[in-house]
């Protein structure tokens, strides 16, 4: 075990720039996939919270996408978009839709109806109620969905190496192809795991900061200004 750790450290010392390059590429693919998904999924979640008949269809479609194996998804997208990072980002975008849509939908629906009625009584428009009441109170739930999507994306991005996208999966693949590649596999797996853990902890902290209990008091103070 000690010898393996030494081999991992030796690999890092000899390939620091390469490992950092793949780490950065892996991180960007994960972030872009989730960011683009959030831009689409949050409005969709709000929309289906308004029109409940759409929710079953939209969430079912997102569920179907989620059940497609990652390698199969990449193979399908590769036929249309070819090799490279864009294909992986699109796959991560698709996998990120379900948790963000579902949590946005749930967060908006669970906003206390009495607060919405209070907003209407204050003369707020529908957009003002959404922007100043519903979204602030649902934000922690939405962030929980983004947190889940980000952790999933970091894991799925690892197999992007099979379509030439690079990332930390490249290092892991090199290790599987080597005669005694345990140390190389760990050199790719350790930063992948650390990235996922750090992302999860950071998003959990942000989620707590955006808790409705902290937002509830400030919502109508802001509305009254």
C-alpha positions in Angstrom: 0.0 0.0 0.0 2.8 2.4 0.9 4.6 1.6 -2.3 1.4 2.3 -4.3 1.0 5.7 -2.6 4.6 6.5 -3.4 4.0 5.5 -7.0 1.0 7.8 -7.2 3.0 10.8 -5.7 5.8 10.0 -8.2 3.3 10.1 -11.1 2.0 13.5 -9.9 5.5 14.9 -9.6 6.4 13.7 -13.1 3.1 14.6 -14.8 1.9 17.6 -12.8 1.0 19.8 -15.8 -0.8 17.0 -17.6 -2.8 16.0 -14.5 -3.8 19.7 -13.9 -4.8 20.1 -17.6 -7.1 17.1 -17.4 -8.5 18.1 -14.0 -9.3 21.6 -15.4 -10.9 20.1 -18.6 -12.9 17.7 -16.5 -14.1 20.4 -14.2 -15.1 22.7 -17.1 -17.1 20.0 -18.9 -19.0 19.2 -15.6 -19.7 22.9 -14.9 -20.8 23.8 -18.4 -23.1 20.8 -18.6 -24.9 21.7 -15.3 -24.9 25.5 -16.1 -26.6 25.0 -19.4 -29.0 22.5 -17.8 -29.9 25.0 -15.1 -30.6 27.8 -17.7 -33.1 25.5 -19.3 -34.4 23.4 -16.4 -35.2 26.1 -13.9 -37.7 27.9 -16.3 -39.2 24.5 -17.3 -39.6 23.6 -13.6 -41.4 27.0 -13.0 -43.6 26.4 -16.0 -44.8 22.9 -15.0 -45.4 24.2 -11.5 -47.9 26.6 -13.1 -49.4 24.1 -15.5 -49.6 20.8 -13.6 -50.8 18.8 -16.6 -47.4 19.3 -18.2 -45.5 18.1 -15.2 -46.2 14.3 -15.7 -45.0 14.5 -19.3 -41.9 16.6 -18.7 -40.7 14.7 -15.6 -41.4 11.4 -17.3 -39.3 12.4 -20.3 -36.5 13.6 -18.0 -36.7 10.2 -16.2 -36.4 8.3 -19.5 -33.2 10.3 -20.4 -31.8 9.6 -17.0 -32.2 5.8 -17.4 -30.1 5.7 -20.6 -26.6 4.3 -19.8 -23.9 6.9 -20.1 -21.9 5.0 -22.7 -25.0 4.5 -24.8 -25.9 8.2 -24.5 -22.4 9.2 -25.7 -22.6 6.7 -28.6 -25.9 8.2 -29.7 -24.8 11.8 -29.4 -21.5 11.0 -31.1 -23.3 10.0 -34.2 -24.8 13.5 -34.4 -22.0 15.7 -33.0 -18.9 13.6 -33.5 -16.1 13.3 -31.0 -14.9 15.8 -28.4 -15.9 17.8 -25.4 -19.1 19.3 -26.9 -20.7 15.8 -27.0 -19.8 15.2 -23.4 -21.2 18.6 -22.3 -24.5 17.8 -24.1 -24.7 14.4 -22.4 -24.1 16.1 -19.0 -26.7 18.7 -19.9 -29.3 15.9 -20.5 -28.4 14.0 -17.4 -28.6 17.2 -15.3 -32.2 18.1 -16.4 -34.1 15.7 -14.2 -32.8 16.7 -10.7 -33.0 20.4 -11.5 -36.4 20.3 -13.1 -37.8 18.1 -10.3 -36.4 20.2 -7.5 -37.5 23.5 -9.1 -41.0 22.1 -9.5 -41.1 20.8 -6.0 -39.6 24.0 -4.5 -42.1 26.3 -6.2 -45.1 24.1 -5.3 -44.0 24.0 -1.6 -43.9 27.7 -1.1 -46.4 28.7 1.5 -49.6 29.8 -0.2 -50.3 32.3 2.5 -47.1 34.2 1.5 -48.2 34.3 -2.1 -51.6 35.7 -1.0 -49.9 38.2 1.1 -47.8 39.3 -1.9 -51.0 39.7 -4.0 -52.6 41.7 -1.2 -49.6 44.1 -1.3 -50.3 44.7 -5.0 -47.4 42.6 -6.4 -47.6 41.4 -10.0 -47.2 37.7 -10.9 -43.6 38.3 -12.0 -42.8 40.1 -8.7 -44.3 37.3 -6.7 -42.2 34.8 -8.6 -39.0 36.9 -8.4 -39.4 38.2 -4.8 -41.4 35.5 -3.0 -41.4 32.1 -4.7 -37.8 31.9 -6.1 -36.1 33.1 -2.9 -38.1 30.6 -0.8 -37.5 27.8 -3.3 -33.9 28.5 -3.9 -32.4 26.1 -1.4 -34.4 23.2 -3.0 -33.3 24.3 -6.5 -29.7 24.4 -5.3 -30.1 20.9 -3.9 -31.1 19.8 -7.5 -28.1 21.6 -9.0 -25.8 19.9 -6.3 -27.1 16.5 -7.3 -26.6 17.3 -11.0 -23.1 18.5 -10.5 -22.0 15.4 -8.6 -23.5 13.1 -11.2 -21.8 15.1 -14.0 -18.4 14.8 -12.4 -18.8 11.1 -12.4 -20.2 10.8 -15.9 -17.6 13.1 -17.4 -15.0 10.5 -16.6 -16.1 8.3 -19.5 -15.7 11.2 -21.9 -12.3 9.9 -22.6 -13.8 7.2 -24.8 -14.8 9.8 -27.3 -11.7 11.9 -27.2 -13.0 14.5 -24.7 -10.1 14.1 -22.3 -10.5 14.8 -18.6 -9.4 12.7 -15.7 -10.8 9.6 -17.3 -7.8 9.8 -19.7 -5.5 9.1 -16.8 -7.7 6.2 -15.5 -7.8 4.7 -19.0 -4.0 4.9 -19.3 -3.8 3.0 -16.0 -6.1 0.2 -17.3 -4.0 -0.2 -20.4 -0.7 -0.4 -18.5 0.8 -3.6 -17.3 0.9 -2.5 -13.6 -1.3 0.6 -13.7 -2.8 0.7 -10.3 -1.0 3.8 -9.3 -2.0 5.5 -12.6 -5.6 4.6 -12.1 -5.5 6.0 -8.6 -3.8 9.1 -9.9 -6.9 9.7 -12.0 -9.5 8.4 -9.6 -8.4 10.4 -6.5 -8.8 13.9 -8.0 -12.1 12.8 -9.5 -13.4 11.8 -6.1 -12.0 14.9 -4.5 -13.6 17.1 -7.0 -17.0 15.4 -6.4 -16.6 15.7 -2.6 -15.5 19.3 -2.7 -18.4 20.2 -5.1 -20.9 18.4 -2.8 -19.7 20.1 0.3 -19.5 23.5 -1.3 -23.1 23.2 -2.7 -24.4 21.8 0.6 -23.0 24.9 2.3 -24.6 27.2 -0.3 -27.8 25.3 0.1 -27.9 25.9 3.8 -27.1 29.6 3.3 -30.1 29.9 1.0 -32.4 28.1 3.5 -36.0 29.4 3.4 -35.8 30.0 7.1 -33.2 32.7 6.4 -35.0 34.0 3.4 -38.5 34.2 4.7 -38.0 37.3 6.9 -36.2 39.2 4.2 -38.6 38.6 1.3 -41.4 40.9 2.4 -38.9 43.5 3.7 -37.5 43.7 0.2 -41.0 43.8 -1.3 -42.0 46.6 1.0 -39.1 48.9 -0.1 
